[in-house]
């Protein structure tokens, strides 16, 4: 992996990654000349014991621009800069101009609830220079590089005293709130472990204390033995519709042997994990005649400097589709009670995905771009 660090005119960091030496790279551009100058803050929810971020400046962020105004494209006219420079880089990571959390945050208003500065970091991860591509259409070597990028960002952000958890994710499709169609994801680096991974971690610790092995590792073993919902099974990685799926076509992707974070993957695990990930994405797109929307979230261990043998790096995909022509949105029981209600069996949805034949080694075509 080749890596180059640059600084934008407005002070934001830009890091470029490539599979081969990058050679000459143009100057780091920015559509903005001045630093943002506005910072988020946190307010505490007294009944949920959770922090909520307030970042009103995000209302000004770019929203579904036409292709000719794509801020994630490479800059071709210096008079109209985008976020990215000319050069043979493969993946780019830069500080979000409209962050929900910021290392520069140092103030919070005094209110009737507890408040705190919105300390943290939000980064944009541009998967490719090709606006018409998708994550699943990228070559396996490119997806492997992305896994390395997530590891590098986890290590870089985890080294900061203010950061306790790093969550890479991708929102794909307007149905899940995407504001830019260029293939990209985000990294959120949090000052504390957020509620969902915190609950997962609590369960993992309790299970490991009782059994001496990981909860997800045991679940993967059972999914492998059943085989009924498995979409990909390699030497080092697996993908499956979990028996406990809360969303139609929900899929989990994981290394078979537990690792705590992206930084702990071996080369062999990373290569097979890329194959599992590409298989799932191609199956999703193979079911529909339009890009399949989803939220992809990667869960890893807290970054508190201690070993976490109970943790198991994995991705969870949350697609909004219920059937081929209707959307599944969270409703009363999910939002108000946190109790999910499913009207489709995971086994049926797994069979739908299993029936989609894909060749992950074949070149990308217009259909899967």
N, C-alpha and C positions, 0 to 999 in steps of 0.2 A: 504494500500500500504506500502510495506517495502522498505527501501532505504539504500544503502551503498555507501559511497564515498571513492575512492581509488586514488592513484597517480602512474602513470606508471614510469618506470626507466628513460624515456626521459623527464619527467616533465609534461606530458599531464594528464588531469583529466579523470577519469573513474567513472561513477556512475551506479550502478546496482539496478534494481527494481524487485520486486517479489510480487506475490499475497499472499504468505505465508512466514513465517520467513525463512531466507536463511541458517542459520547455518554456518558451516565452508565454507569459500571461499578461493580459492587459491590466491597466490600473483598476483597483477596486472601485466600482462606481456606486452611486446612491442617487435615487430620485429626490433626496432631501439634502439640503446644504447644512442645516443646523440640527443640533441634537434635539431630541423630542422635548425634554424639559418638563414633562409631566410624569408622575409616578403613581403606581397603584398603591392601595392600602387594603388592610384586612379588617373585617368586622366579625366578631364571635357570635355564633348562634347559641343562645343560652339553653335551649332544649335539646339540640342535637350534639352539642359540644364539638362543633365544627367551625372552621374558618371559612369565610366567604370573601373572595377577591372583588374589589371595586376598581375598575379601570375605565372611567368614562371616556378617555381619549380613544378607546377602541371603536367608538362610533364613527370615527373619521377614516377607518381603514378601507383599503381598496376592496370593492365589491363587484365581482363578476364583470371585469372589464372586457371589451372586445379584444380579439387576438392581437391587433396592432398596438395595444396598450398593455401587453402582458408584462408585469413587473418582474416575472421570474424568467423571462427570456434573456438571452445574451445581448448586451448593449451593442448596437450597430451604428448608432448615431450619438457621439459624445455630447451633443447639445440636448439630447433627450435620453439621459441615462436610465437604465433599469437597475436591478439589484446585483447583476452578475456580469463578470468580465468575459472578454473573448479569450479563448484558450482551449486546450484539449483536456479539460478536467471532466470527470464523470459524475461526481456528487459534490454539491456545495452546501455549506452550513453557514448561516449568518444570523446575527441577533435580530429578533423580530422588532420591527419599527413600532408596533402597537402591542407591547407585551402586557400580559395579565400579571406578571411578576417581574421584578427588576432588581438587580444588585445595587442600583443607585437609589432605591427607595429608602428614605430615612425619616419620614414623617407620617403621622396618622392623625386624623381629627379626634377631638375629645367628644364622645357621645355617651348615650345611656347604656351602651354595650361596650365590652372591651374591644379595643382596636390595636392594630400594630402595623408597621410598615409592610408593604407587600413585597418582602424580600424574596428573591429567587431569580430564575432566568428562563426566558422563552426563546427558543431557536427555531428557525425554519430550515428544513432539510429538503433540498431540491434533489430529486432522485436522478434526474437526467436533463440534458439540454433539450431533448426532443419533446416539444409540447404535445405532440400527437401520440406519444407512447403511453404506457401504463406500467406500473410496477411489475405486473405479471408478464408483460411482453419483453422485459429486459433479459439479456443473456444471463445464464447462471453465474458467470464470473462477475457480472455487475451487481447481482443480488448479494453474492458473497462479500463484495466490497462494501455494500450498504451495511451488512451485519458487522463488518469491521469498523465502519464509521460509527455505528451506534455504540460499539465497545469503546472507541476512542473518546466519544463525547461523554459516555458514562464515566470514564476514568478522569477526564479533564474536569467535568462538573463536580464529580464526587470528591475531588481533592479540595474543593472550596469548603471552608468551615460552615458557611451558611446553608449548604445543601445537604439534605438527608435522603432524597429520593429523586430518581430520574425516570421519567415515563416517555418513551417514544410512542407515537401514534400517527395514524393516517386517517383522516376523514376523506372518503371518496364519494363524490356525487353531491348534487345540490340537495338531495333528500336528507342528507345528514349534515347540512350546513356549510358545505364548501363555498368559499368566496373566490377562489382562484382555481381554474381547471388544470393548470400545468401540474404534472405529476410531482407531488411533494407531500411531506409529512411535517410533523413538529416534534420538538422535544421540550417538555416542561420539567424544570428542575425545581423541586419544592423545598421549603425550609423545614417542613415536617413530613412524615409519611402520611399521604392523603387517606381519607376514610376507607375507600375500597381496598387498596393494597394493604392498609393497616389491619383490616379485618381478615384478609387472606393470611397475612403474616401471623396473626394471633392463632388462627386455626392450624397453620402449618407447625408452629412451635408446639402447640398442645399435642398434635398428632405425633410429632417426632419424639416428644418426651415419653409418650405412651408406648410407641412401637419401635423406636430406634431407626426409623426410615421415614421418607417423605410421603405426605398425603397424595401429591400429584404422581409421584413415582409409582405408588401402589395402584392408583386409578389407571394410569397408563398400562400397567401390567394386566389389569382386568380388561381394558379395552382391547389390548393385543390378543388376549385369550379368546375373547368373544369374536372379534373381527367384524361384527355386524355393522359397525358404524365407522370403520377405518377407511380413510381416503388415500393415505400414503403410509407405507411402512418400509423404512430403509434400515440400514445397519445402525445408524446413529440418531435418526429422527423419525417422528411420527406426526400424522395429522388425522383428526377424527372429529365427527360430530359427537359431542359428549352426551352420555345417557341422561344427563341432567340439564340439557340445553334450555336456556330461557328465551331464546329467539329462534324462529325458523331459520334453518341453514347456518346456525351458529357453528363455528369450527374452532378447535384448539390446535395449535402447532407448537411442538416442543422437542427438545433433545430427549432421547430415551433415558439416558443417564442424567441425573440432576446436576445442574450447574447453577450457581447463585446469580450470576450476571453475565452479560455479553462478554465481559472481559475474561471469563473463565472457560469459554468455548475453545476446544481444540480445533486444529485445522480440519480434521475429518468431521467433527460435529458440525462445524460451520458450513462445510460443503454440503452435507446431507440436509441440514436445516434449510439451506437455500433451495434444494430440490423439493422439499416438503412444502415450503412457502409458495414456490412457483406453481406447483401442482394444484394447490387450493385456489390460487388466483385464476388460473386458466380454467379450472372447473366452474368457478363462479361465472366467468364471462362466457363460457361455453353453453350455459343454460339460457341465456337471454340474447336478444338481438340488439341490445343496448348495454352500455357500461353498467356493471353491477355495483350498486352503492353499498358501502359498508363503513364501519368504524373498526380499525385494527389497532389494538392496544397491546403493548408488550410489558409484562410484569416481571420484575426482578427484585432482588433482595434490597433492603434498606442499605444506605451507604453510611453506616455508623462505625466503620473500622473494625468490626468484629466478624468472625466467621459465621456463616449462615448455612449449615448443612441441611437445614429443613427447607430452604428455599429452592424453587425450581423455575428457572427462566422459561417463560412460555408466552405465546400470543393468543389472544382471544378475538375472534371476529364476530361483530354484531351487525348483521345485515337487517335492514328494515322490512324486507319482503316477507309477506305471509303466503301469498300465492303468486302466480305469474302476473297478475294484474292488479293486486291490491297491496297496500302498504300496512305494515304492522307498526303502530305507534304505541308508546307507553300510555296507559290509561289509569283509571282511578286506583285499582288495586296495586299496580306497579309503582305509581308515583306517590300515592298517599300512604300506602301500607308497606311498600317494599316487598310485596308478595306477588311474584310473577305468575301469570296465568297463560298457559299455552294451549292453542287449539290445533296443534299439529305435532305428531309424534316425532321425536328425533330419528327413530329408525326409518320412517318414511322419507324424511328429508335427506338422510344419509344415502338412501337408495337412489334418490334423484341425482345427487352429486356423484355417486359411484358410477352411474350410468353414463356420465359425460366422459368420453375418451379424450385424453390429451397426450401430446408428445412434448415433454418439457425440453427436449434437446433440439426440437425443430426450430428453424428461424422464425422470427415474428412475421405474422401476416396482417393484412389490413383488418381482418376480423377480430384479432386479439390485441390490436394496438389500442 
